């Protein structure tokens, strides 16, 4: 997705090019950048000129992505909230993407896992954005993009921590939007359905083995049972939307949630 319209808001406004917005001179932080959506977003931001800081706790994988696109790699475990806060220093674009999943009934859900998931997917984004906003306000430009989920808009059984975290990031994103509106800062959520990531592919393989059915049947009959478009979302599709939100013509788009779920939430 790209926007060829010309819109200028101060000296820091991004320009649009043939391949997307021109983000030269912008520093972009992407968490969970070692694979999947995070890696795709990091690649796309680098392709349109942003200086990318790729963050993940998986050292080898995030360093490989960073080397591929000329980015800076930072190996950080986002359960360390002080370390998370340091990531927000001097960045123009924040993409909060890091996350994890655990599936269990509420009465059997490990309490420590619940706390860890909220720390990574809610508290760490809060700490990062809290540190980033003063600089964005001073420069009069900033973009906060939270990779939420269809589960930020809908619930599913057995995913209490994930659904709670994604609903929370939706609320945080809207509050950032309201507070940043007078400072040239926008904040939006991207809400994918099931994306072709290593996490989802592992779930598909496990379900196929458990039920002794082909993986394609698991995708269509289990994961996509509520989705009219019967295919997984590709990470590159999420990246295109995230980068478009950094471009011109989007200064009035804030506090919004963009479903990319194959029609799931239309039901």
Secondary structure, DSSP 8 states (H G I E B T S, - for coil): ---------STT--EEETTEEE-TT-EEEEESTTSHHHHHHHHHHHHTT-EEEEEES-HHHHHHHHHHHT-EEEE--TT-HHHHHHTTTT-SEEEE---------GGG--HHHHHHHHIIIIIHHHHHHHHHHHHHHHHT-EEEEEE--GGGTS--TT-HHHHHHHHHHHHHHHHHHHHHGGGTEEEEEEEESSB-SHHHHHHHHHHHHHHT--HHHHIIIIITTT-SS-S-B-HHHHHHHHHHTTSTT-TT--S-EEEESTTGGG-
